[in-house]
Amino acid sequence: MKPEDFREGPLDAEKMVAAIDPDYWQQFGFPHPLFDRLRKEAPIAYVEHPDIRPYWAVSLNRDIREISHNPAVFSSVQTLNMNLKDDSGDGGVAGEKPTLLNMDPPDHTRHRGIVAQRFQLAEILKHDEPFLAAVVREIVDDFMGDGGVREADFVKPAQRLSIAAVGRILGLPEEQWEQAFVFANAVAANTDPEFMLGETAEESNAAAAVGLFEIFAPLIEARKSEPKDDLVTVLANAENEREDFDFAQLVIHASLILLGGVETTRNVMGVGLLELIDRPDLIRRLVEDPDRLPLAVEEMIRWTAPLGHMCRTAMQDISISGTRFREGETIALFWPSACRDESLFEDPHVFRIDRKPNPHLAFGVGEHLCLGRVLARRQIIAMFRELLPRLAECEVSGPLHRARFLINGYTEIPLRYRIAPALN
């Protein structure tokens, strides 16, 4: 299946499953031509395919919002996502220790509330803004090298910034940042040979879970007697204060924060830079007027729509926009489609750094609105504020390698570039 195959002919099962096929994602990215047709012809479509259980595909912004704002009827507990190529990747049934992603209120509200305060804008500006500026300067200086023309992979500095920001908030020792990320990536990309830690997805998940436990467990234990100003301390205290928190649950929460904070942010930076490289006039406009950066970054987030989809389970029979869902049925919410919805976005397939308003759903909506969205925005703004004025030359120098899992982005962005020294 190729992108042009979606533009004509019936929307049969083979076309429909491209939306959940990691092999397709890796080769082409999200199937926007399919989403375009679904929004017009079948905004809520029933998908039946012999290789996966049936589900409803929801593609309109308004319907995704309505479903997401009703967790009592559309539950996150049972199925997280659909994956054509791997039974363990389709979300399955939540395990004994659910993450924030597969909790509903009131459990979700209680668990999320433990860490939510640290991700508020006031806290980020107070604790993290100077750190982000300093670490970005260091990263760009390293990427610059001796100031001549160089070739390197941009994913690495983008990833380095994301790991540093989230590792610092968690309180992870710097020497453990990279290894923790390896384990977290193995969970997210449990069918991608580049990230797997075993022969099968199950083996990779198990190895990663052990690795993350060995990193976070002693750290949480240490913070009980030696508290610090970090999220691991907050989690450690929660075990003592709340009966429904136990040690394993704390490790899971810390691991999810690490994974979510790194993956989406580094991919938005990579996809965003590629769009700017294709349009040097946009770089010039942002350098001349850096106050445009927040709007430009919001457009990068919409354009990337880093998370492919998440699922809900109908807890009762209910109708949405004339479609009847039956109790127990699975509903997949396709965020990238919602981010290109023609009813809300003028020229949705055009990258516009001045787009306003920009009511995208790239960070989700409702109870599961991305916890780290403020930190993500501040990181991306910090990176481009430092990088763009110093980017004297830049072009893609080799094949781009896409990720083979639920998050949209690249595992390698080879560039030929020259970066000038900082002006101050």
C-alpha positions in Angstrom: 0.0 0.0 0.0 1.3 3.5 -1.0 -0.2 7.0 -0.2 -1.6 7.3 -3.8 -3.5 4.1 -3.4 -5.9 5.8 -0.9 -7.0 8.5 -3.4 -9.4 6.3 -5.4 -11.3 3.1 -5.1 -13.3 1.7 -2.2 -12.1 2.1 1.4 -11.7 -1.6 1.9 -10.1 -3.4 4.9 -6.6 -3.4 3.3 -6.6 0.3 3.0 -8.1 0.9 6.4 -5.5 -1.0 8.3 -2.6 1.2 7.0 -3.6 3.6 9.8 -2.4 1.0 12.4 0.4 -0.7 10.4 3.9 0.1 11.7 5.4 -1.1 8.5 3.4 1.6 6.6 4.3 4.2 9.3 8.0 3.5 8.9 7.9 3.8 5.1 5.5 6.7 4.6 4.5 8.2 7.9 0.8 8.6 8.8 -1.6 7.9 6.0 -3.0 11.4 5.6 -4.6 10.7 2.2 -6.6 8.0 3.9 -7.6 10.3 6.8 -8.7 12.9 4.3 -11.1 10.5 2.7 -12.4 9.2 6.0 -13.2 12.7 7.3 -15.3 13.3 4.1 -16.8 9.8 3.4 -16.8 7.8 6.7 -15.8 9.9 9.7 -16.6 7.0 12.0 -15.8 3.8 10.1 -16.0 0.2 11.3 -12.8 -1.7 10.5 -12.8 -5.5 10.0 -9.7 -7.3 9.0 -8.6 -10.9 9.6 -5.4 -10.0 11.3 -6.9 -7.8 14.1 -10.0 -7.6 16.1 -12.7 -5.1 14.8 -12.6 -1.5 15.9 -14.1 1.9 15.0 -11.9 4.5 13.4 -12.8 8.1 14.5 -11.2 10.8 12.3 -13.1 14.1 13.0 -11.8 16.6 15.5 -15.3 17.2 17.0 -16.0 13.5 17.5 -12.7 12.8 19.1 -13.2 15.7 21.5 -16.7 14.5 22.4 -15.5 11.0 23.1 -12.4 12.1 25.0 -14.5 14.3 27.3 -16.7 11.4 28.4 -14.4 8.9 30.2 -17.4 7.5 32.1 -18.7 6.0 28.9 -15.5 5.8 26.8 -13.0 4.1 29.0 -9.2 4.1 28.7 -8.7 1.0 30.9 -8.8 -1.9 28.5 -7.2 -1.1 25.2 -4.5 1.4 24.6 -3.8 1.1 20.9 -4.2 -1.1 17.8 -1.2 -2.6 16.0 -1.6 -4.7 13.0 1.8 -6.4 13.1 2.0 -7.6 16.7 -0.5 -9.0 19.2 1.2 -7.4 22.2 1.3 -4.0 20.5 -2.5 -3.8 20.1 -2.9 -2.5 23.7 -4.4 -5.7 25.0 -5.9 -5.7 28.4 -4.3 -3.6 31.0 -2.0 -5.4 33.4 -2.1 -5.5 37.2 -0.3 -2.1 37.4 -1.9 0.3 35.0 -0.2 3.5 33.8 -1.8 6.9 33.7 -2.6 6.1 30.0 -5.0 3.3 30.9 -6.7 4.8 34.0 -10.1 6.5 34.2 -11.4 8.9 36.8 -11.4 8.9 39.8 -8.2 6.8 39.8 -6.6 8.7 37.0 -7.4 12.1 38.6 -5.9 11.0 41.9 -2.7 9.5 40.4 -2.2 12.4 37.9 -2.7 14.9 40.6 0.4 13.7 42.4 2.8 14.9 39.7 0.7 17.5 37.7 1.8 20.6 39.7 5.4 20.2 38.7 4.4 20.5 35.0 2.6 23.8 35.3 3.9 26.8 33.4 4.8 28.7 36.6 6.9 25.8 37.8 8.6 25.3 34.5 9.5 29.0 34.3 10.8 29.0 37.8 12.8 25.8 37.9 13.6 24.9 34.3 13.8 27.9 31.9 17.4 28.9 32.8 18.5 25.2 32.7 16.9 24.7 29.2 18.6 27.8 27.8 22.0 26.7 29.2 21.7 23.1 28.0 20.5 24.1 24.5 23.5 26.5 24.2 25.8 23.6 25.1 24.1 21.2 22.7 24.2 23.6 19.8 27.9 24.4 20.5 28.7 20.7 20.4 26.7 20.3 17.2 28.6 23.2 15.7 32.0 21.6 16.1 34.9 23.7 14.7 32.5 26.0 12.8 33.1 24.4 9.4 30.7 22.4 7.2 29.8 19.2 9.1 27.5 16.1 8.6 25.7 14.7 11.6 22.3 13.3 12.7 20.0 15.9 14.2 18.0 13.3 16.1 20.9 13.0 18.6 21.0 16.7 19.8 17.1 16.8 19.9 17.1 13.6 21.9 19.8 14.9 24.2 17.8 18.0 25.1 14.6 15.9 25.8 16.4 13.4 28.0 18.1 16.2 29.9 14.9 18.1 30.6 12.9 15.1 31.7 15.8 13.4 33.5 16.3 16.6 35.5 12.6 17.0 36.5 12.5 13.3 37.6 15.7 13.6 39.5 17.6 10.9 37.6 21.3 11.1 38.0 22.8 12.3 34.7 24.9 9.2 34.2 21.6 7.2 34.0 19.8 9.3 31.5 20.8 7.5 28.4 20.3 4.0 29.8 16.9 4.8 31.1 15.9 6.1 27.7 17.1 2.9 26.1 14.8 0.9 28.3 11.9 3.3 27.8 12.3 3.2 24.0 12.2 -0.6 24.1 8.8 -0.4 25.7 7.4 2.1 23.1 9.0 0.4 20.1 8.7 -3.2 21.1 8.5 -4.5 17.5 11.3 -2.3 16.1 14.6 -4.2 15.8 16.5 -1.0 16.3 15.2 -0.7 19.8 14.1 -4.2 20.9 16.0 -5.8 23.8 14.9 -9.4 22.9 13.8 -11.6 20.0 10.1 -10.9 20.6 8.1 -7.9 21.8 7.3 -9.8 25.0 11.0 -10.4 25.7 11.8 -6.8 25.0 9.1 -5.5 27.3 10.2 -7.8 30.1 13.9 -6.8 29.7 13.0 -3.1 29.6 10.7 -3.4 32.6 13.5 -5.0 34.7 16.0 -2.3 33.5 13.6 0.5 34.5 12.9 -1.0 37.8 16.6 -1.4 38.6 17.1 2.3 37.8 14.0 3.8 39.5 13.5 1.5 42.5 16.7 2.4 44.4 16.2 6.1 43.6 12.7 6.1 44.9 13.8 4.3 48.1 16.7 6.8 48.6 14.3 9.8 48.2 12.2 8.6 51.2 15.1 9.3 53.6 16.8 12.0 51.5 14.1 14.1 49.7 15.0 16.5 47.0 13.2 18.9 44.7 12.3 16.4 42.0 9.4 14.2 40.9 10.9 11.0 42.2 10.7 12.5 45.7 7.1 13.4 45.1 6.3 9.9 44.0 8.2 8.4 47.0 6.2 10.5 49.4 3.0 9.4 47.6 3.5 5.8 48.6 3.5 6.8 52.3 0.5 9.1 52.0 -1.9 7.1 49.8 -3.1 3.6 50.3 -3.6 2.9 46.6 0.1 3.6 45.7 2.7 0.9 45.9 6.3 0.7 44.9 5.7 -1.0 41.5 3.1 1.7 40.6 5.6 4.5 41.3 8.2 2.9 39.0 5.6 2.6 36.3 4.6 6.3 36.6 8.3 7.5 36.6 9.0 5.3 33.5 6.0 6.7 31.6 7.0 10.3 32.4 10.4 9.6 31.0 9.1 8.0 27.8 6.4 10.5 27.1 8.6 13.4 27.8 11.4 12.4 25.5 9.7 10.8 22.5 7.2 13.4 21.4 9.5 16.4 22.0 12.5 15.1 20.0 10.2 14.1 17.1 8.5 17.5 16.9 11.9 19.1 16.8 13.1 16.8 14.0 10.0 17.1 11.9 9.8 20.9 12.5 13.4 21.5 11.4 12.8 19.5 8.2 9.9 21.8 7.3 12.0 24.9 8.0 14.9 23.6 5.9 12.5 23.2 3.0 11.5 26.8 3.4 14.5 29.0 4.2 12.2 32.0 4.1 10.5 30.7 7.2 13.9 30.5 9.0 14.6 34.1 8.0 11.2 35.3 9.3 11.8 33.6 12.7 15.3 34.9 13.0 14.1 38.5 12.2 11.2 38.2 14.6 11.7 35.6 17.3 8.4 36.5 18.9 6.9 34.4 16.2 8.5 31.2 17.6 5.6 30.2 19.9 3.1 30.2 17.0 5.7 28.4 14.8 6.3 25.7 17.5 2.5 25.2 17.9 2.3 24.6 14.1 5.2 22.1 14.3 3.3 20.2 17.0 0.1 20.2 14.9 2.0 19.2 11.8 3.9 16.4 13.5 0.9 15.1 15.6 3.4 12.8 17.2 1.0 10.3 18.7 -0.8 8.2 16.0 -3.9 7.1 18.0 -5.2 6.0 21.3 -8.2 3.7 22.0 -11.3 3.8 24.2 -13.8 1.1 25.0 -17.5 1.8 25.0 -18.9 1.0 28.5 -22.5 1.1 27.3 -24.5 1.5 24.0 -24.3 5.1 22.9 -24.5 7.1 19.7 -22.0 9.7 18.5 -22.8 11.8 15.3 -25.4 9.2 14.3 -23.2 6.2 14.7 -24.2 3.6 17.3 -21.4 2.1 19.4 -22.2 -1.1 21.3 -21.0 -1.9 24.8 -17.5 -3.5 24.7 -16.5 -2.2 21.3 -13.1 -0.6 20.7 -12.8 2.9 19.3 -9.5 4.3 17.9 -9.1 8.1 18.0 -6.8 9.3 15.2 -5.1 12.4 16.5 -3.2 13.2 13.2 -6.5 13.2 11.3 -8.0 15.6 13.8 -5.0 17.9 13.3 -5.7 18.2 9.6 -9.5 18.6 9.9 -10.7 20.9 7.2 -13.6 22.1 9.3 -11.2 23.8 11.7 -8.0 24.4 9.8 -7.7 26.5 6.6 -5.2 24.8 4.2 -4.6 22.0 6.7 -1.9 20.4 4.6 0.1 23.7 4.5 2.7 24.3 7.1 2.1 27.9 8.4 4.2 29.4 11.1 1.6 32.1 11.8 -1.4 29.8 12.1 -3.8 31.2 14.7 -6.0 29.9 16.2 -4.5 26.4 16.2 -7.0 24.1 17.9 -5.0 20.9 17.2 -5.3 17.7 19.3 -1.7 16.7 19.0 -1.3 16.6 22.8 -4.7 14.9 23.3 -7.7 16.4 25.0 -9.8 15.8 28.1 -8.5 13.9 31.2 -5.6 12.5 29.2 -4.3 15.8 27.8 -0.5 15.5 27.7 0.9 16.1 31.2 4.2 17.5 29.9 2.9 19.7 27.1 4.1 22.9 28.7 7.6 21.5 29.2 7.6 20.2 25.6 6.7 23.6 24.2 9.4 25.3 26.2 12.1 22.9 25.1 11.2 23.2 21.4 11.1 27.0 21.7 14.5 27.0 23.5 16.1 24.8 20.8 15.0 26.9 17.8 15.6 30.2 19.5 19.3 29.2 19.9 19.7 27.1 16.7 18.0 29.2 13.9 20.1 32.4 14.2 23.3 30.4 14.1 22.2 28.1 11.2 24.3 29.5 8.4 23.8 26.5 6.0 21.7 23.3 6.3 20.4 20.6 4.0 19.4 16.9 4.3 22.4 14.9 3.4 21.1 11.3 3.2 18.0 9.1 3.6 15.7 9.9 6.4 14.8 6.9 8.7 11.4 6.9 10.2 10.4 5.2 13.5 8.5 2.0 13.4 6.1 2.6 16.2 3.1 4.6 17.4 4.9 7.9 17.6 5.5 9.9 14.4 9.1 10.9 13.8 12.5 9.8 12.7 15.3 7.7 14.2 17.8 9.5 11.9 17.9 12.9 10.2 21.3 13.2 8.5 22.2 16.8 7.8 25.0 18.7 6.1 25.3 22.1 7.9 27.3 24.9 9.2 26.5 26.6 12.5 28.0 29.9 13.5 29.3 30.8 17.0 26.8 32.3 19.5 26.6 36.1 19.3 26.6 36.5 23.1 
